[in-house]
Amino acid sequence: MLSNTEFEEMHLDDVRFNSCDFATAVWYKTVWHRVELVGCRMTGFMAGEAYLQDVLFKDCLLSLAQLRFSTMKSVRFEHCDLSEVDLLEADLSDVSFVDCNLRQAELTGTRLAGVDLSTCIIDGARLGAKELRGATLNLPQALALVESMGITIQTNSAS
């Protein structure tokens, strides 16, 4: 059981975690290389200023997790619940999100260039044009985002 653990500047290399509980653990400034997390519970997990490279999160619960100011290179989230996750100012330009819940996520100041969010739920996520520059959204997401900015969209054409 890894819940409530506290580590600082720990290095993880070539590790796989299956169905582990990391709830409310604090792993500050940790470095992760070639790590897989499958079916893990990470509610409230805190890993500020972490560096993640070649990491897979699959079927993980990361709601309320804090990964602010982190750098992620070749990181993939598949079927993860990231609702209310805090990714403030994280470098996400080399991250894949597949069928993830990013509802109410804090994405202010992130870099999402090249990131495809089209299969994800992003309702209420805190992000704007600056963060989304170069990202991919589906049409309903784009419409909802524009409407959240107070812009009215006319769907019928005027003759």
TIVO-2410 file (N, C-alpha, C; in nm, 3 decimals):
# residues 159
REC num residu      c1      c2      c3 atome chaine
REC   1      M   0.084  -0.118   0.000     N      A
REC   1      M   0.000   0.000   0.000    CA      A
REC   1      M   0.089   0.124   0.000     C      A
REC   2      L   0.064   0.213  -0.093     N      A
REC   2      L   0.145   0.333  -0.107    CA      A
REC   2      L   0.067   0.460  -0.074     C      A
REC   3      S  -0.056   0.445  -0.028     N      A
REC   3      S  -0.133   0.564   0.007    CA      A
REC   3      S  -0.068   0.634   0.126     C      A
REC   4      N  -0.079   0.765   0.127     N      A
REC   4      N  -0.025   0.850   0.232    CA      A
REC   4      N   0.128   0.847   0.244     C      A
REC   5      T   0.197   0.792   0.145     N      A
REC   5      T   0.344   0.794   0.150    CA      A
REC   5      T   0.396   0.931   0.112     C      A
REC   6      E   0.516   0.962   0.155     N      A
REC   6      E   0.580   1.088   0.120    CA      A
REC   6      E   0.722   1.062   0.074     C      A
REC   7      F   0.751   1.108  -0.051     N      A
REC   7      F   0.886   1.095  -0.106    CA      A
REC   7      F   0.922   1.226  -0.174     C      A
REC   8      E   1.049   1.258  -0.173     N      A
REC   8      E   1.097   1.376  -0.245    CA      A
REC   8      E   1.217   1.335  -0.328     C      A
REC   9      E   1.215   1.377  -0.455     N      A
REC   9      E   1.324   1.354  -0.550    CA      A
REC   9      E   1.358   1.206  -0.567     C      A
REC  10      M   1.257   1.121  -0.560     N      A
REC  10      M   1.274   0.978  -0.582    CA      A
REC  10      M   1.276   0.949  -0.733     C      A
REC  11      H   1.353   0.850  -0.775     N      A
REC  11      H   1.360   0.810  -0.916    CA      A
REC  11      H   1.296   0.672  -0.932     C      A
REC  12      L   1.206   0.661  -1.030     N      A
REC  12      L   1.143   0.534  -1.065    CA      A
REC  12      L   1.186   0.498  -1.206     C      A
REC  13      D   1.249   0.384  -1.225     N      A
REC  13      D   1.292   0.339  -1.357    CA      A
REC  13      D   1.242   0.196  -1.379     C      A
REC  14      D   1.176   0.174  -1.495     N      A
REC  14      D   1.131   0.041  -1.536    CA      A
REC  14      D   1.046  -0.027  -1.429     C      A
REC  15      V   0.935   0.041  -1.392     N      A
REC  15      V   0.847  -0.009  -1.287    CA      A
REC  15      V   0.705  -0.024  -1.342     C      A
REC  16      R   0.634  -0.127  -1.296     N      A
REC  16      R   0.492  -0.145  -1.330    CA      A
REC  16      R   0.414  -0.160  -1.201     C      A
REC  17      F   0.311  -0.077  -1.187     N      A
REC  17      F   0.221  -0.083  -1.071    CA      A
REC  17      F   0.086  -0.133  -1.119     C      A
REC  18      N   0.036  -0.240  -1.060     N      A
REC  18      N  -0.095  -0.297  -1.093    CA      A
REC  18      N  -0.187  -0.285  -0.973     C      A
REC  19      S  -0.301  -0.218  -0.992     N      A
REC  19      S  -0.404  -0.207  -0.888    CA      A
REC  19      S  -0.349  -0.158  -0.754     C      A
REC  20      C  -0.261  -0.062  -0.758     N      A
REC  20      C  -0.202  -0.007  -0.636    CA      A
REC  20      C  -0.282   0.114  -0.588     C      A
REC  21      D  -0.272   0.141  -0.460     N      A
REC  21      D  -0.341   0.254  -0.399    CA      A
REC  21      D  -0.238   0.361  -0.362     C      A
REC  22      F  -0.244   0.475  -0.434     N      A
REC  22      F  -0.155   0.588  -0.410    CA      A
REC  22      F  -0.233   0.707  -0.351     C      A
REC  23      A  -0.353   0.684  -0.302     N      A
REC  23      A  -0.439   0.794  -0.258    CA      A
REC  23      A  -0.368   0.881  -0.156     C      A
REC  24      T  -0.376   1.009  -0.179     N      A
REC  24      T  -0.321   1.116  -0.095    CA      A
REC  24      T  -0.170   1.104  -0.068     C      A
REC  25      A  -0.099   1.029  -0.151     N      A
REC  25      A   0.047   1.024  -0.138    CA      A
REC  25      A   0.106   1.155  -0.189     C      A
REC  26      V   0.222   1.191  -0.137     N      A
REC  26      V   0.292   1.313  -0.179    CA      A
REC  26      V   0.431   1.272  -0.227     C      A
REC  27      W   0.452   1.285  -0.360     N      A
REC  27      W   0.579   1.248  -0.421    CA      A
REC  27      W   0.632   1.370  -0.494     C      A
REC  28      Y   0.696   1.459  -0.425     N      A
REC  28      Y   0.740   1.587  -0.479    CA      A
REC  28      Y   0.870   1.573  -0.556     C      A
REC  29      K   0.874   1.636  -0.674     N      A
REC  29      K   0.993   1.639  -0.761    CA      A
REC  29      K   1.047   1.499  -0.793     C      A
REC  30      T   0.957   1.404  -0.816     N      A
REC  30      T   1.001   1.269  -0.850    CA      A
REC  30      T   1.028   1.259  -1.000     C      A
REC  31      V   1.109   1.163  -1.039     N      A
REC  31      V   1.144   1.139  -1.178    CA      A
REC  31      V   1.099   0.998  -1.213     C      A
REC  32      W   1.019   0.987  -1.322     N      A
REC  32      W   0.964   0.859  -1.365    CA      A
REC  32      W   1.012   0.828  -1.506     C      A
REC  33      H   1.079   0.715  -1.527     N      A
REC  33      H   1.119   0.670  -1.661    CA      A
REC  33      H   1.064   0.529  -1.684     C      A
REC  34      R   0.993   0.511  -1.795     N      A
REC  34      R   0.940   0.380  -1.834    CA      A
REC  34      R   0.861   0.317  -1.720     C      A
REC  35      V   0.752   0.386  -1.680     N      A
REC  35      V   0.668   0.341  -1.570    CA      A
REC  35      V   0.527   0.316  -1.624     C      A
REC  36      E   0.464   0.207  -1.579     N      A
REC  36      E   0.325   0.176  -1.614    CA      A
REC  36      E   0.244   0.168  -1.486     C      A
REC  37      L   0.128   0.232  -1.490     N      A
REC  37      L   0.033   0.226  -1.379    CA      A
REC  37      L  -0.099   0.177  -1.438     C      A
REC  38      V  -0.147   0.062  -1.395     N      A
REC  38      V  -0.269   0.003  -1.450    CA      A
REC  38      V  -0.367  -0.023  -1.336     C      A
REC  39      G  -0.486   0.037  -1.349     N      A
REC  39      G  -0.590   0.016  -1.250    CA      A
REC  39      G  -0.557   0.070  -1.112     C      A
REC  40      C  -0.479   0.175  -1.107     N      A
REC  40      C  -0.436   0.230  -0.978    CA      A
REC  40      C  -0.532   0.338  -0.928     C      A
REC  41      R  -0.545   0.346  -0.796     N      A
REC  41      R  -0.624   0.450  -0.732    CA      A
REC  41      R  -0.527   0.559  -0.686     C      A
REC  42      M  -0.543   0.680  -0.743     N      A
REC  42      M  -0.450   0.789  -0.715    CA      A
REC  42      M  -0.525   0.916  -0.676     C      A
REC  43      T  -0.640   0.901  -0.612     N      A
REC  43      T  -0.719   1.016  -0.570    CA      A
REC  43      T  -0.637   1.102  -0.475     C      A
REC  44      G  -0.627   1.231  -0.509     N      A
REC  44      G  -0.553   1.324  -0.424    CA      A
REC  44      G  -0.402   1.307  -0.427     C      A
REC  45      F  -0.352   1.227  -0.518     N      A
REC  45      F  -0.206   1.206  -0.533    CA      A
REC  45      F  -0.140   1.339  -0.567     C      A
REC  46      M  -0.028   1.371  -0.504     N      A
REC  46      M   0.042   1.496  -0.529    CA      A
REC  46      M   0.183   1.467  -0.577     C      A
REC  47      A   0.215   1.517  -0.698     N      A
REC  47      A   0.350   1.499  -0.754    CA      A
REC  47      A   0.391   1.628  -0.824     C      A
REC  48      G   0.395   1.735  -0.750     N      A
REC  48      G   0.434   1.864  -0.807    CA      A
REC  48      G   0.577   1.861  -0.857     C      A
REC  49      E   0.598   1.929  -0.969     N      A
REC  49      E   0.730   1.944  -1.033    CA      A
REC  49      E   0.793   1.809  -1.069     C      A
REC  50      A   0.710   1.710  -1.097     N      A
REC  50      A   0.761   1.578  -1.136    CA      A
REC  50      A   0.806   1.581  -1.282     C      A
REC  51      Y   0.892   1.487  -1.317     N      A
REC  51      Y   0.935   1.468  -1.456    CA      A
REC  51      Y   0.897   1.326  -1.494     C      A
REC  52      L   0.808   1.312  -1.594     N      A
REC  52      L   0.761   1.181  -1.638    CA      A
REC  52      L   0.799   1.160  -1.783     C      A
REC  53      Q   0.865   1.049  -1.812     N      A
REC  53      Q   0.901   1.015  -1.950    CA      A
REC  53      Q   0.870   0.869  -1.977     C      A
REC  54      D   0.799   0.843  -2.087     N      A
REC  54      D   0.758   0.708  -2.126    CA      A
REC  54      D   0.676   0.642  -2.014     C      A
REC  55      V   0.566   0.710  -1.977     N      A
REC  55      V   0.480   0.662  -1.869    CA      A
REC  55      V   0.340   0.635  -1.923     C      A
REC  56      L   0.280   0.525  -1.878     N      A
REC  56      L   0.144   0.489  -1.915    CA      A
REC  56      L   0.058   0.484  -1.789     C      A
REC  57      F  -0.055   0.557  -1.793     N      A
REC  57      F  -0.159   0.547  -1.692    CA      A
REC  57      F  -0.279   0.483  -1.763     C      A
REC  58      K  -0.322   0.367  -1.720     N      A
REC  58      K  -0.434   0.299  -1.785    CA      A
REC  58      K  -0.537   0.259  -1.680     C      A
REC  59      D  -0.663   0.298  -1.703     N      A
REC  59      D  -0.774   0.265  -1.613    CA      A
REC  59      D  -0.745   0.311  -1.469     C      A
REC  60      C  -0.685   0.427  -1.456     N      A
REC  60      C  -0.650   0.480  -1.324    CA      A
REC  60      C  -0.748   0.589  -1.280     C      A
REC  61      L  -0.767   0.599  -1.150     N      A
REC  61      L  -0.848   0.703  -1.090    CA      A
REC  61      L  -0.754   0.809  -1.034     C      A
REC  62      L  -0.748   0.924  -1.103     N      A
REC  62      L  -0.658   1.034  -1.066    CA      A
REC  62      L  -0.736   1.159  -1.027     C      A
REC  63      S  -0.861   1.144  -0.987     N      A
REC  63      S  -0.940   1.261  -0.952    CA      A
REC  63      S  -0.873   1.334  -0.836     C      A
REC  64      L  -0.876   1.466  -0.844     N      A
REC  64      L  -0.818   1.555  -0.744    CA      A
REC  64      L  -0.667   1.542  -0.729     C      A
REC  65      A  -0.601   1.474  -0.823     N      A
REC  65      A  -0.454   1.464  -0.818    CA      A
REC  65      A  -0.392   1.598  -0.854     C      A
REC  66      Q  -0.272   1.623  -0.804     N      A
REC  66      Q  -0.200   1.747  -0.834    CA      A
REC  66      Q  -0.067   1.713  -0.898     C      A
REC  67      L  -0.054   1.753  -1.025     N      A
REC  67      L   0.070   1.734  -1.100    CA      A
REC  67      L   0.117   1.868  -1.155     C      A
REC  68      R   0.094   1.973  -1.079     N      A
REC  68      R   0.126   2.107  -1.127    CA      A
REC  68      R   0.276   2.124  -1.147     C      A
REC  69      F   0.309   2.202  -1.250     N      A
REC  69      F   0.447   2.234  -1.289    CA      A
REC  69      F   0.527   2.110  -1.330     C      A
REC  70      S   0.459   2.003  -1.369     N      A
REC  70      S   0.527   1.881  -1.412    CA      A
REC  70      S   0.562   1.888  -1.560     C      A
REC  71      T   0.660   1.809  -1.599     N      A
REC  71      T   0.698   1.794  -1.739    CA      A
REC  71      T   0.670   1.649  -1.777     C      A
REC  72      M   0.598   1.632  -1.889     N      A
REC  72      M   0.561   1.498  -1.933    CA      A
REC  72      M   0.605   1.476  -2.077     C      A
REC  73      K   0.686   1.376  -2.098     N      A
REC  73      K   0.736   1.340  -2.230    CA      A
REC  73      K   0.691   1.198  -2.262     C      A
REC  74      S   0.619   1.180  -2.371     N      A
REC  74      S   0.568   1.048  -2.411    CA      A
REC  74      S   0.487   0.983  -2.299     C      A
REC  75      V   0.391   1.058  -2.245     N      A
REC  75      V   0.303   1.008  -2.140    CA      A
REC  75      V   0.166   0.984  -2.201     C      A
REC  76      R   0.104   0.871  -2.164     N      A
REC  76      R  -0.026   0.834  -2.220    CA      A
REC  76      R  -0.122   0.804  -2.105     C      A
REC  77      F  -0.240   0.866  -2.112     N      A
REC  77      F  -0.349   0.839  -2.019    CA      A
REC  77      F  -0.459   0.770  -2.098     C      A
REC  78      E  -0.495   0.647  -2.062     N      A
REC  78      E  -0.601   0.572  -2.130    CA      A
REC  78      E  -0.711   0.539  -2.030     C      A
REC  79      H  -0.834   0.579  -2.063     N      A
REC  79      H  -0.951   0.545  -1.982    CA      A
REC  79      H  -0.931   0.584  -1.835     C      A
REC  80      C  -0.879   0.702  -1.812     N      A
REC  80      C  -0.852   0.749  -1.676    CA      A
REC  80      C  -0.952   0.856  -1.634     C      A
REC  81      D  -0.983   0.857  -1.505     N      A
REC  81      D  -1.065   0.963  -1.448    CA      A
REC  81      D  -0.970   1.068  -1.390     C      A
REC  82      L  -0.960   1.180  -1.461     N      A
REC  82      L  -0.876   1.292  -1.421    CA      A
REC  82      L  -0.962   1.411  -1.379     C      A
REC  83      S  -1.083   1.382  -1.331     N      A
REC  83      S  -1.172   1.492  -1.294    CA      A
REC  83      S  -1.110   1.572  -1.180     C      A
REC  84      E  -1.114   1.703  -1.196     N      A
REC  84      E  -1.061   1.799  -1.100    CA      A
REC  84      E  -0.911   1.784  -1.077     C      A
REC  85      V  -0.839   1.724  -1.172     N      A
REC  85      V  -0.694   1.714  -1.161    CA      A
REC  85      V  -0.633   1.853  -1.174     C      A
REC  86      D  -0.522   1.877  -1.106     N      A
REC  86      D  -0.453   2.006  -1.111    CA      A
REC  86      D  -0.324   1.989  -1.192     C      A
REC  87      L  -0.326   2.041  -1.314     N      A
REC  87      L  -0.210   2.036  -1.403    CA      A
REC  87      L  -0.161   2.178  -1.434     C      A
REC  88      L  -0.177   2.267  -1.340     N      A
REC  88      L  -0.138   2.406  -1.358    CA      A
REC  88      L   0.005   2.416  -1.411     C      A
REC  89      E   0.020   2.486  -1.523     N      A
REC  89      E   0.149   2.515  -1.586    CA      A
REC  89      E   0.232   2.391  -1.617     C      A
REC  90      A   0.168   2.276  -1.632     N      A
REC  90      A   0.240   2.154  -1.670    CA      A
REC  90      A   0.269   2.155  -1.819     C      A
REC  91      D   0.380   2.095  -1.859     N      A
REC  91      D   0.413   2.081  -2.000    CA      A
REC  91      D   0.351   1.950  -2.048     C      A
REC  92      L   0.239   1.962  -2.121     N      A
REC  92      L   0.165   1.846  -2.170    CA      A
REC  92      L   0.175   1.831  -2.321     C      A
REC  93      S   0.273   1.892  -2.381     N      A
REC  93      S   0.280   1.895  -2.527    CA      A
REC  93      S   0.313   1.759  -2.589     C      A
REC  94      D   0.352   1.661  -2.509     N      A
REC  94      D   0.382   1.528  -2.562    CA      A
REC  94      D   0.303   1.422  -2.484     C      A
REC  95      V   0.173   1.453  -2.460     N      A
REC  95      V   0.087   1.365  -2.382    CA      A
REC  95      V  -0.030   1.319  -2.469     C      A
REC  96      S  -0.073   1.194  -2.448     N      A
REC  96      S  -0.191   1.141  -2.515    CA      A
REC  96      S  -0.299   1.117  -2.410     C      A
REC  97      F  -0.420   1.166  -2.440     N      A
REC  97      F  -0.536   1.140  -2.357    CA      A
REC  97      F  -0.635   1.062  -2.441     C      A
REC  98      V  -0.669   0.940  -2.402     N      A
REC  98      V  -0.763   0.856  -2.476    CA      A
REC  98      V  -0.879   0.821  -2.385     C      A
REC  99      D  -0.999   0.867  -2.421     N      A
REC  99      D  -1.121   0.839  -2.343    CA      A
REC  99      D  -1.104   0.870  -2.195     C      A
REC 100      C  -1.059   0.992  -2.167     N      A
REC 100      C  -1.037   1.033  -2.028    CA      A
REC 100      C  -1.140   1.136  -1.985     C      A
REC 101      N  -1.165   1.140  -1.855     N      A
REC 101      N  -1.253   1.239  -1.796    CA      A
REC 101      N  -1.165   1.351  -1.739     C      A
REC 102      L  -1.167   1.467  -1.805     N      A
REC 102      L  -1.093   1.585  -1.758    CA      A
REC 102      L  -1.190   1.693  -1.709     C      A
REC 103      R  -1.306   1.650  -1.664     N      A
REC 103      R  -1.408   1.744  -1.616    CA      A
REC 103      R  -1.352   1.825  -1.499     C      A
REC 104      Q  -1.369   1.958  -1.506     N      A
REC 104      Q  -1.325   2.052  -1.402    CA      A
REC 104      Q  -1.173   2.050  -1.379     C      A
REC 105      A  -1.095   2.003  -1.477     N      A
REC 105      A  -0.949   2.000  -1.462    CA      A
REC 105      A  -0.891   2.140  -1.466     C      A
REC 106      E  -0.786   2.162  -1.388     N      A
REC 106      E  -0.713   2.289  -1.389    CA      A
REC 106      E  -0.600   2.276  -1.491     C      A
REC 107      L  -0.619   2.341  -1.606     N      A
REC 107      L  -0.521   2.334  -1.715    CA      A
REC 107      L  -0.464   2.471  -1.749     C      A
REC 108      T  -0.480   2.567  -1.660     N      A
REC 108      T  -0.430   2.702  -1.684    CA      A
REC 108      T  -0.278   2.698  -1.701     C      A
REC 109      G  -0.231   2.761  -1.807     N      A
REC 109      G  -0.088   2.772  -1.831    CA      A
REC 109      G  -0.022   2.648  -1.887     C      A
REC 110      T  -0.102   2.544  -1.918     N      A
REC 110      T  -0.044   2.423  -1.977    CA      A
REC 110      T  -0.015   2.445  -2.125     C      A
REC 111      R   0.069   2.360  -2.180     N      A
REC 111      R   0.096   2.362  -2.323    CA      A
REC 111      R   0.038   2.233  -2.381     C      A
REC 112      L  -0.067   2.248  -2.462     N      A
REC 112      L  -0.138   2.133  -2.517    CA      A
REC 112      L  -0.116   2.118  -2.668     C      A
REC 113      A  -0.015   2.183  -2.722     N      A
REC 113      A   0.014   2.174  -2.866    CA      A
REC 113      A   0.036   2.028  -2.905     C      A
REC 114      G  -0.038   1.983  -3.007     N      A
REC 114      G  -0.024   1.847  -3.056    CA      A
REC 114      G  -0.105   1.744  -2.978     C      A
REC 115      V  -0.179   1.786  -2.875     N      A
REC 115      V  -0.256   1.694  -2.792    CA      A
REC 115      V  -0.397   1.680  -2.848     C      A
REC 116      D  -0.443   1.555  -2.863     N      A
REC 116      D  -0.578   1.526  -2.911    CA      A
REC 116      D  -0.668   1.502  -2.791     C      A
REC 117      L  -0.762   1.594  -2.770     N      A
REC 117      L  -0.857   1.582  -2.660    CA      A
REC 117      L  -0.995   1.538  -2.708     C      A
REC 118      S  -1.007   1.501  -2.834     N      A
REC 118      S  -1.137   1.478  -2.896    CA      A
REC 118      S  -1.215   1.360  -2.838     C      A
REC 119      T  -1.149   1.267  -2.770     N      A
REC 119      T  -1.221   1.153  -2.711    CA      A
REC 119      T  -1.245   1.172  -2.562     C      A
REC 120      C  -1.214   1.291  -2.511     N      A
REC 120      C  -1.221   1.316  -2.367    CA      A
REC 120      C  -1.337   1.407  -2.329     C      A
REC 121      I  -1.375   1.401  -2.204     N      A
REC 121      I  -1.473   1.494  -2.147    CA      A
REC 121      I  -1.393   1.609  -2.088     C      A
REC 122      I  -1.418   1.732  -2.138     N      A
REC 122      I  -1.344   1.848  -2.087    CA      A
REC 122      I  -1.437   1.954  -2.029     C      A
REC 123      D  -1.561   1.915  -1.998     N      A
REC 123      D  -1.660   2.009  -1.943    CA      A
REC 123      D  -1.606   2.077  -1.818     C      A
REC 124      G  -1.612   2.208  -1.817     N      A
REC 124      G  -1.572   2.284  -1.700    CA      A
REC 124      G  -1.423   2.293  -1.677     C      A
REC 125      A  -1.342   2.237  -1.767     N      A
REC 125      A  -1.196   2.246  -1.751    CA      A
REC 125      A  -1.154   2.391  -1.765     C      A
REC 126      R  -1.058   2.432  -1.683     N      A
REC 126      R  -1.009   2.569  -1.689    CA      A
REC 126      R  -0.894   2.576  -1.788     C      A
REC 127      L  -0.928   2.622  -1.908     N      A
REC 127      L  -0.831   2.639  -2.015    CA      A
REC 127      L  -0.890   2.735  -2.117     C      A
REC 128      G  -0.805   2.790  -2.199     N      A
REC 128      G  -0.851   2.885  -2.299    CA      A
REC 128      G  -0.772   2.869  -2.427     C      A
REC 129      A  -0.783   2.971  -2.512     N      A
REC 129      A  -0.720   2.966  -2.644    CA      A
REC 129      A  -0.569   2.949  -2.633     C      A
REC 130      K  -0.507   3.014  -2.536     N      A
REC 130      K  -0.361   3.003  -2.520    CA      A
REC 130      K  -0.320   2.858  -2.494     C      A
REC 131      E  -0.388   2.792  -2.403     N      A
REC 131      E  -0.355   2.654  -2.369    CA      A
REC 131      E  -0.387   2.560  -2.485     C      A
REC 132      L  -0.495   2.588  -2.558     N      A
REC 132      L  -0.542   2.498  -2.663    CA      A
REC 132      L  -0.475   2.518  -2.799     C      A
REC 133      R  -0.389   2.617  -2.811     N      A
REC 133      R  -0.324   2.642  -2.940    CA      A
REC 133      R  -0.251   2.515  -2.986     C      A
REC 134      G  -0.292   2.463  -3.102     N      A
REC 134      G  -0.232   2.343  -3.159    CA      A
REC 134      G  -0.293   2.212  -3.113     C      A
REC 135      A  -0.392   2.217  -3.023     N      A
REC 135      A  -0.458   2.095  -2.974    CA      A
REC 135      A  -0.573   2.058  -3.067     C      A
REC 136      T  -0.624   1.936  -3.056     N      A
REC 136      T  -0.736   1.888  -3.136    CA      A
REC 136      T  -0.857   1.866  -3.046     C      A
REC 137      L  -0.970   1.926  -3.086     N      A
REC 137      L  -1.098   1.908  -3.019    CA      A
REC 137      L  -1.199   1.855  -3.119     C      A
REC 138      N  -1.306   1.793  -3.071     N      A
REC 138      N  -1.414   1.757  -3.161    CA      A
REC 138      N  -1.510   1.877  -3.169     C      A
REC 139      L  -1.604   1.875  -3.263     N      A
REC 139      L  -1.693   1.989  -3.284    CA      A
REC 139      L  -1.777   2.025  -3.161     C      A
REC 140      P  -1.842   1.929  -3.093     N      A
REC 140      P  -1.919   1.967  -2.973    CA      A
REC 140      P  -1.831   2.032  -2.865     C      A
REC 141      Q  -1.708   1.984  -2.848     N      A
REC 141      Q  -1.617   2.045  -2.751    CA      A
REC 141      Q  -1.586   2.189  -2.789     C      A
REC 142      A  -1.556   2.209  -2.917     N      A
REC 142      A  -1.523   2.344  -2.964    CA      A
REC 142      A  -1.642   2.439  -2.946     C      A
REC 143      L  -1.761   2.393  -2.978     N      A
REC 143      L  -1.880   2.476  -2.960    CA      A
REC 143      L  -1.903   2.509  -2.814     C      A
REC 144      A  -1.890   2.411  -2.726     N      A
REC 144      A  -1.909   2.434  -2.583    CA      A
REC 144      A  -1.805   2.532  -2.530     C      A
REC 145      L  -1.684   2.521  -2.578     N      A
REC 145      L  -1.577   2.611  -2.533    CA      A
REC 145      L  -1.606   2.754  -2.576     C      A
REC 146      V  -1.646   2.772  -2.700     N      A
REC 146      V  -1.679   2.905  -2.750    CA      A
REC 146      V  -1.798   2.962  -2.673     C      A
REC 147      E  -1.900   2.882  -2.651     N      A
REC 147      E  -2.016   2.929  -2.576    CA      A
REC 147      E  -1.981   2.963  -2.431     C      A
REC 148      S  -1.884   2.891  -2.372     N      A
REC 148      S  -1.843   2.921  -2.234    CA      A
REC 148      S  -1.774   3.056  -2.225     C      A
REC 149      M  -1.728   3.108  -2.337     N      A
REC 149      M  -1.666   3.241  -2.343    CA      A
REC 149      M  -1.769   3.350  -2.363     C      A
REC 150      G  -1.898   3.312  -2.363     N      A
REC 150      G  -2.003   3.410  -2.380    CA      A
REC 150      G  -2.032   3.446  -2.524     C      A
REC 151      I  -1.983   3.367  -2.616     N      A
REC 151      I  -2.004   3.390  -2.759    CA      A
REC 151      I  -2.123   3.308  -2.803     C      A
REC 152      T  -2.217   3.373  -2.875     N      A
REC 152      T  -2.334   3.305  -2.926    CA      A
REC 152      T  -2.303   3.253  -3.066     C      A
REC 153      I  -2.338   3.129  -3.089     N      A
REC 153      I  -2.314   3.067  -3.220    CA      A
REC 153      I  -2.447   3.054  -3.292     C      A
REC 154      Q  -2.452   3.110  -3.412     N      A
REC 154      Q  -2.571   3.097  -3.494    CA      A
REC 154      Q  -2.553   2.976  -3.583     C      A
REC 155      T  -2.645   2.879  -3.572     N      A
REC 155      T  -2.630   2.755  -3.647    CA      A
REC 155      T  -2.703   2.753  -3.778     C      A
REC 156      N  -2.800   2.844  -3.798     N      A
REC 156      N  -2.868   2.847  -3.929    CA      A
REC 156      N  -2.810   2.962  -4.013     C      A
REC 157      S  -2.802   2.941  -4.140     N      A
REC 157      S  -2.744   3.044  -4.227    CA      A
REC 157      S  -2.852   3.144  -4.268     C      A
REC 158      A  -2.814   3.271  -4.269     N      A
REC 158      A  -2.906   3.378  -4.308    CA      A
REC 158      A  -2.904   3.389  -4.461     C      A
REC 159      S  -3.024   3.412  -4.520     N      A
REC 159      S  -3.029   3.426  -4.665    CA      A
REC 159      S  -3.038   3.569  -4.704     C      A
***
